[in-house]
Amino acid sequence: MLFIEQMKDPEEAQKIREQIRTYLENTVGAENFIIAICVEKDLEGKSLKQVAAKKRKSIEETAIELELMGAKCIPFRMCEEDIEYIMKKDYVGTGSDGTAPFYGIGLIHVRSYSTFLHKIKKYALERKAISISHVIRSQTSLPAQIMNWEDRGWIKEGYKADIVVLDLNNIKTETSISNPHVYSTGVKYLLINGKFALDKWKWTGKLPGEVIKLKES
């Protein structure tokens, strides 16, 4: 309500529009702000630039309208070339902006469900940017090394039996910005601490994991 009152003042409204325009130009540009969640469902997945063209309004007026209707937007700050350049480095492990959410509740990061399989499928199998062995190392032994876990990350005698059996031909990561709560497929067996968490694609009902912390070197 206070914002709407500010916009009634022509001079103040002009300042606000200019600040919005400057912010967009100095960050990623209107073409790289993607609408994730919106009451106007047909706008989801489109860029701010596309929505402005559809509504025949300026970029800044469209941004204001989306904000007032409570739309959630995601800025794309990196191009594929940058992502591939970084992941090719042998010291870069797989990480995620995601959390461990309750299924179906809340607006969560698109990678909460599919980070690891997405990297395997898109960058190793489809784009051939990295090898399968490279991506697997980035998700297993390398993170264990970074965290100083001397009993994880490898299949070796005396190590914790954290083992994943993948079906590389049937990996599916169907999460999207507007529909992030989707389980991935492609994991046939999952052992955590030597106990099956997934057995022939299905959850066993067991929770054999434990909280482990960084070990000081």
C-alpha positions as CSV (number, residue, x, y, z in Angstrom):
1,M,0.0,0.0,0.0
2,L,2.9,2.4,0.8
3,F,4.4,1.5,-2.6
4,I,1.2,2.3,-4.4
5,E,1.0,5.6,-2.6
6,Q,4.5,6.4,-3.7
7,M,3.7,5.6,-7.3
8,K,0.9,8.3,-7.2
9,D,3.6,11.0,-7.1
10,P,4.8,11.4,-10.7
11,E,8.3,12.4,-9.8
12,E,8.7,9.6,-7.2
13,A,7.2,7.1,-9.7
14,Q,9.7,8.1,-12.3
15,K,12.6,7.6,-9.9
16,I,11.4,4.2,-9.0
17,R,11.1,3.2,-12.7
18,E,14.6,4.5,-13.4
19,Q,16.0,2.5,-10.5
20,I,14.3,-0.7,-11.7
21,R,15.6,-0.2,-15.2
22,T,19.2,0.5,-13.9
23,Y,19.0,-2.6,-11.7
24,L,17.9,-4.9,-14.5
25,E,20.5,-3.5,-16.9
26,N,23.3,-3.9,-14.4
27,T,22.5,-7.4,-13.3
28,V,21.4,-10.0,-15.9
29,G,19.0,-8.1,-18.1
30,A,15.3,-8.5,-18.5
31,E,15.7,-11.5,-20.9
32,N,17.4,-13.5,-18.1
33,F,14.8,-12.9,-15.3
34,I,12.5,-16.0,-15.6
35,I,9.0,-16.0,-14.0
36,A,8.8,-19.1,-11.8
37,I,5.5,-18.8,-10.0
38,C,2.7,-16.4,-10.9
39,V,-1.1,-16.2,-10.6
40,E,-1.2,-15.8,-14.4
41,K,0.0,-19.3,-15.1
42,D,0.6,-18.7,-18.8
43,L,3.5,-16.4,-17.8
44,E,5.4,-19.1,-15.9
45,G,8.7,-20.0,-17.7
46,K,8.8,-16.8,-19.7
47,S,11.3,-14.1,-19.3
48,L,10.5,-10.6,-18.0
49,K,11.3,-9.3,-21.5
50,Q,8.9,-11.8,-23.1
51,V,6.1,-10.9,-20.6
52,A,6.6,-7.2,-21.2
53,A,6.2,-7.7,-25.0
54,K,3.1,-9.9,-24.4
55,K,1.6,-7.2,-22.2
56,R,2.8,-4.4,-24.4
57,K,4.2,-2.5,-21.5
58,S,7.7,-1.3,-20.6
59,I,10.1,-3.6,-18.8
60,E,9.9,-1.6,-15.6
61,E,6.1,-1.4,-15.6
62,T,5.9,-5.1,-16.1
63,A,8.3,-5.7,-13.3
64,I,6.2,-3.6,-11.0
65,E,3.0,-5.4,-12.0
66,L,4.6,-8.8,-11.4
67,E,5.9,-7.7,-8.0
68,L,2.5,-6.5,-6.9
69,M,0.8,-9.7,-8.0
70,G,3.4,-11.7,-5.9
71,A,5.2,-13.4,-8.7
72,K,8.5,-15.2,-8.0
73,C,11.3,-14.8,-10.5
74,I,14.7,-16.4,-10.9
75,P,17.7,-14.6,-12.4
76,F,19.9,-16.7,-14.7
77,R,23.4,-15.4,-13.9
78,M,25.5,-17.8,-15.8
79,C,25.6,-19.1,-19.3
80,E,26.1,-22.8,-20.3
81,E,29.7,-22.0,-21.4
82,D,30.6,-20.7,-18.0
83,I,29.0,-23.6,-16.2
84,E,30.9,-26.2,-18.4
85,Y,34.2,-24.3,-18.0
86,I,33.9,-24.4,-14.2
87,M,32.8,-28.0,-13.9
88,K,35.6,-29.3,-16.1
89,K,38.1,-28.3,-13.4
90,D,39.3,-31.4,-11.5
91,Y,39.0,-29.6,-8.1
92,V,35.3,-28.6,-8.6
93,G,32.8,-30.8,-6.7
94,T,29.0,-31.0,-7.3
95,G,27.0,-28.6,-5.1
96,S,23.4,-27.5,-4.9
97,D,21.4,-24.5,-3.8
98,G,18.7,-26.9,-2.8
99,T,17.5,-28.0,0.6
100,A,15.8,-31.2,1.9
101,P,12.2,-30.0,1.7
102,F,9.0,-31.7,2.7
103,Y,7.6,-33.0,-0.6
104,G,5.2,-30.6,-2.3
105,I,5.4,-27.8,0.3
106,G,6.6,-24.4,-0.5
107,L,8.6,-22.7,-3.3
108,I,11.9,-24.4,-3.2
109,H,15.0,-24.3,-5.5
110,V,14.6,-26.3,-8.7
111,R,17.7,-28.3,-7.9
112,S,16.4,-29.6,-4.5
113,Y,15.4,-32.9,-6.2
114,S,17.7,-33.3,-9.2
115,T,21.1,-31.7,-8.9
116,F,23.3,-34.8,-9.1
117,L,21.3,-36.7,-11.8
118,H,20.8,-33.5,-13.8
119,K,24.6,-33.0,-14.0
120,I,25.1,-36.6,-15.1
121,K,22.3,-36.6,-17.7
122,K,22.7,-33.1,-19.2
123,Y,26.5,-32.5,-19.0
124,A,27.9,-36.0,-19.3
125,L,25.4,-38.0,-21.3
126,E,23.8,-35.3,-23.5
127,R,26.2,-32.4,-24.0
128,K,29.4,-34.5,-23.5
129,A,31.0,-31.6,-21.7
130,I,32.6,-34.0,-19.1
131,S,33.0,-37.7,-18.9
132,I,30.9,-40.1,-16.7
133,S,34.0,-40.8,-14.6
134,H,34.7,-37.1,-14.1
135,V,31.1,-36.3,-13.0
136,I,31.0,-39.4,-10.7
137,R,34.2,-38.4,-9.0
138,S,32.9,-34.8,-8.5
139,Q,30.0,-36.3,-6.5
140,T,31.8,-39.0,-4.5
141,S,35.5,-39.1,-3.7
142,L,36.2,-35.4,-4.3
143,P,33.6,-34.1,-1.8
144,A,34.8,-36.7,0.7
145,Q,38.3,-35.5,0.2
146,I,37.3,-31.8,0.5
147,M,35.4,-32.6,3.8
148,N,38.3,-34.8,5.1
149,W,36.1,-37.9,5.4
150,E,38.6,-40.8,5.3
151,D,36.0,-43.5,5.3
152,R,33.7,-42.4,2.5
153,G,33.7,-41.6,-1.2
154,W,35.2,-44.8,-2.5
155,I,34.1,-48.4,-2.7
156,K,36.9,-49.9,-0.6
157,E,37.3,-52.3,2.3
158,G,36.7,-50.6,5.6
159,Y,34.8,-47.7,4.0
160,K,31.2,-46.8,4.6
161,A,29.1,-48.6,2.0
162,D,27.4,-45.5,0.4
163,I,26.7,-47.0,-3.1
164,V,24.4,-45.9,-5.9
165,V,23.5,-48.2,-8.8
166,L,22.3,-46.1,-11.8
167,D,20.4,-46.9,-14.9
168,L,22.1,-44.4,-17.3
169,N,19.5,-45.0,-20.0
170,N,16.6,-44.1,-17.8
171,I,17.6,-41.0,-16.0
172,K,14.8,-38.4,-15.9
173,T,15.0,-35.1,-14.1
174,E,11.6,-33.5,-14.7
175,T,11.8,-30.7,-12.2
176,S,11.1,-27.2,-13.5
177,I,11.2,-23.7,-12.1
178,S,7.4,-23.6,-11.7
179,N,7.1,-27.3,-10.7
180,P,10.2,-28.1,-8.5
181,H,8.6,-30.9,-6.4
182,V,9.2,-33.8,-8.8
183,Y,11.3,-36.9,-7.9
184,S,14.0,-37.9,-10.4
185,T,14.3,-41.4,-11.8
186,G,17.3,-43.5,-12.7
187,V,18.5,-44.8,-9.4
188,K,17.8,-48.5,-9.1
189,Y,19.6,-49.2,-5.9
190,L,20.8,-46.9,-3.1
191,L,22.8,-48.1,-0.1
192,I,23.5,-45.8,2.8
193,N,25.9,-47.0,5.4
194,G,25.4,-50.5,3.9
195,K,21.6,-50.5,4.1
196,F,19.2,-50.3,1.3
197,A,17.3,-47.0,1.1
198,L,16.2,-47.8,-2.5
199,D,15.7,-51.3,-3.7
200,K,14.7,-51.9,-7.3
201,W,13.6,-48.3,-7.7
202,K,11.5,-48.3,-4.5
203,W,12.1,-46.7,-1.2
204,T,12.5,-49.3,1.5
205,G,11.2,-47.1,4.3
206,K,14.6,-47.1,6.0
207,L,16.5,-44.0,6.9
208,P,20.1,-45.2,7.5
209,G,21.8,-41.9,7.0
210,E,23.4,-39.8,9.7
211,V,24.6,-36.2,10.0
212,I,28.3,-35.9,9.3
213,K,30.4,-32.8,9.7
214,L,33.6,-31.4,8.2
215,K,36.6,-32.9,9.8
216,E,39.4,-30.5,10.6
217,S,42.6,-31.5,8.8
